[in-house]
Amino acid sequence: MQAILCKSFAPIDQLVFEEVPSPEIKKGHVLIEVSAAGVNFPDSLLVEGLYQMKPDLPFIPGSEVAGVIKEVGEGVAHLKIGQKVIGLCMLGGYAQEVLVPATHVLPIPDQIPLDEAAGLVTAHATAHHALKQRASIKKGETLLVTGAAGGTGLAAVQIGKEMGATVIAVCSTKEKCDVALANGADHAINYTEQDLKETVKSLTNKKGVDVVYECVGGDMFHTCSRLMGWNGRLLVIGFAGGEIPEFPVNLSLVKGYSVVGVFWGSFTQHQPQDFMDNMKELVTWYMQGKVKVNIDKSFALKDSVDALKYVTSRQVKGKVVILP
Ligand SMILES: NC(=O)c1ccc[n+]([C@@H]2O[C@H](COP(=O)([O-])OP(=O)(O)OC[C@H]3O[C@@H](n4cnc5c(N)ncnc54)[C@H](OP(=O)(O)O)[C@@H]3O)[C@@H](O)[C@H]2O)c1
């Protein structure tokens, strides 16, 4: 089969497109013929050796796929050959076939196009887990989302709205603000033109926000840490801007708010049943039109480097997928 290989931790240009043997079926797993693989910001961190975990080399990147089951391993009773599924593979998605533990494979209705199905996993599932299990967001609360036109930010806008929050999207351009508004945000702040702190103060009648979904890090995190309301939850999602911020804990004491870490990949391992229940809820919301996947661009497998560059160069609005 054809695949993208990371042979050394290096800039994404060094990824290679190669013919490799197909994975062999294993007990408790299914082999998926990949129709679409979602591209996520952490994929670039992983191949550059900047992620929390470092896989053994060489490896195939790509954590989420949608496709059709080609083979079923021993001991798997609830899945069958020919079924249309989404799979959370952690690695191996940028390929024509991938082996996935059966516990992390979910059959999907025929109506969901496979490119959109691939985009419904990491970005949406992270936002869902963060707002549901980590923030326990309640109807009527305010939710501020940074990087709100990016993959997981845009998903947080949609899911926050669905969970009854008033959503404030924070983006760097008017075009990105328009995308966030079109996806359900109640307000959008272009922080390159507007004063973020003053605008949020005025939108919240000086009360501050209840929940922040913070994807960017650095100065953006510092500003958000001064916008929190009483009993607020500042969700640490990621550091797309590259800088991991340090935090003066007195801020959390004075304003009585919590800083809450979110690591969706670990959640899927520690709480597999909750992960599956969340995914079923997401698929239901998708079928009801309550969440959608905005595919910004799709790329051929051989052009995976361009796909990753499109994401890391801050151009993406919604999701990018690879079509092997
Ligand atoms: N905790 C978890 O479990 C989890 C799961 C998935 C993703 N993440 C993390 O969440 C973050 C966002 O992921 P994503 O897939 O949504 O990424 P994305 O689609 O690339 O969006 C990231 C957004 O961050 C903003 N940004 C600010 N400075 C940037 C820079 N120097 N380079 C790139 N973007 C910059 C951009 O918005 P503006 O231009 O509007 O500022 C961009 O739209 C990443 O750090 C990722 O690792 C964490």
PDBQT file of the ligand as one rigid body, heavy atoms in Angstrom, charges set to zero:
ROOT
HETATM    1  N1  LIG A 401      -5.652  19.056  24.160  1.00  0.00    +0.000 N 
HETATM    2  C1  LIG A 401      -6.016  18.242  23.198  1.00  0.00    +0.000 C 
HETATM    3  O1  LIG A 401      -6.463  17.115  23.456  1.00  0.00    +0.000 OA
HETATM    4  C2  LIG A 401      -5.907  18.724  21.784  1.00  0.00    +0.000 A 
HETATM    5  C3  LIG A 401      -6.577  18.065  20.743  1.00  0.00    +0.000 A 
HETATM    6  C4  LIG A 401      -6.493  18.608  19.449  1.00  0.00    +0.000 A 
HETATM    7  C5  LIG A 401      -5.721  19.751  19.213  1.00  0.00    +0.000 A 
HETATM    8  N2  LIG A 401      -5.042  20.304  20.272  1.00  0.00    +0.000 N 
HETATM    9  C6  LIG A 401      -4.215  21.512  20.102  1.00  0.00    +0.000 C 
HETATM   10  O2  LIG A 401      -5.075  22.603  19.830  1.00  0.00    +0.000 OA
HETATM   11  C7  LIG A 401      -4.387  23.572  19.058  1.00  0.00    +0.000 C 
HETATM   12  C8  LIG A 401      -5.233  23.909  17.850  1.00  0.00    +0.000 C 
HETATM   13  O3  LIG A 401      -5.339  22.765  17.000  1.00  0.00    +0.000 OA
HETATM   14  P1  LIG A 401      -6.142  22.838  15.629  1.00  0.00    +0.000 P 
HETATM   15  O4  LIG A 401      -6.092  21.490  15.013  1.00  0.00    +0.000 OA
HETATM   16  O5  LIG A 401      -7.444  23.507  15.832  1.00  0.00    +0.000 OA
HETATM   17  O6  LIG A 401      -5.165  23.835  14.807  1.00  0.00    +0.000 OA
HETATM   18  P2  LIG A 401      -5.506  24.837  13.623  1.00  0.00    +0.000 P 
HETATM   19  O7  LIG A 401      -6.668  24.354  12.844  1.00  0.00    +0.000 OA
HETATM   20  O8  LIG A 401      -4.233  25.079  12.930  1.00  0.00    +0.000 OA
HETATM   21  O9  LIG A 401      -5.943  26.189  14.390  1.00  0.00    +0.000 OA
HETATM   22  C9  LIG A 401      -5.084  26.845  15.253  1.00  0.00    +0.000 C 
HETATM   23  C10 LIG A 401      -5.470  28.307  15.389  1.00  0.00    +0.000 C 
HETATM   24  O10 LIG A 401      -4.535  28.907  16.298  1.00  0.00    +0.000 OA
HETATM   25  C11 LIG A 401      -4.302  30.243  15.921  1.00  0.00    +0.000 C 
HETATM   26  N3  LIG A 401      -2.858  30.549  15.905  1.00  0.00    +0.000 N 
HETATM   27  C12 LIG A 401      -2.274  31.540  16.574  1.00  0.00    +0.000 A 
HETATM   28  N4  LIG A 401      -0.948  31.566  16.354  1.00  0.00    +0.000 NA
HETATM   29  C13 LIG A 401      -0.691  30.564  15.499  1.00  0.00    +0.000 A 
HETATM   30  C14 LIG A 401       0.502  30.091  14.887  1.00  0.00    +0.000 A 
HETATM   31  N5  LIG A 401       1.698  30.675  15.108  1.00  0.00    +0.000 N 
HETATM   32  N6  LIG A 401       0.418  29.028  14.048  1.00  0.00    +0.000 NA
HETATM   33  C15 LIG A 401      -0.761  28.419  13.833  1.00  0.00    +0.000 A 
HETATM   34  N7  LIG A 401      -1.933  28.831  14.399  1.00  0.00    +0.000 NA
HETATM   35  C16 LIG A 401      -1.898  29.904  15.230  1.00  0.00    +0.000 A 
HETATM   36  C17 LIG A 401      -4.906  30.456  14.536  1.00  0.00    +0.000 C 
HETATM   37  O11 LIG A 401      -6.037  31.286  14.734  1.00  0.00    +0.000 OA
HETATM   38  P3  LIG A 401      -5.956  32.871  14.538  1.00  0.00    +0.000 P 
HETATM   39  O12 LIG A 401      -5.184  33.105  13.270  1.00  0.00    +0.000 OA
HETATM   40  O13 LIG A 401      -7.373  33.260  14.433  1.00  0.00    +0.000 OA
HETATM   41  O14 LIG A 401      -5.276  33.377  15.770  1.00  0.00    +0.000 OA
HETATM   42  C18 LIG A 401      -5.362  29.067  14.084  1.00  0.00    +0.000 C 
HETATM   43  O15 LIG A 401      -6.599  29.131  13.414  1.00  0.00    +0.000 OA
HETATM   44  C19 LIG A 401      -3.029  22.953  18.700  1.00  0.00    +0.000 C 
HETATM   45  O16 LIG A 401      -2.054  23.437  19.590  1.00  0.00    +0.000 OA
HETATM   46  C20 LIG A 401      -3.246  21.476  18.925  1.00  0.00    +0.000 C 
HETATM   47  O17 LIG A 401      -2.049  20.812  19.263  1.00  0.00    +0.000 OA
HETATM   48  C21 LIG A 401      -5.131  19.824  21.523  1.00  0.00    +0.000 A 
ENDROOT
TORSDOF 0
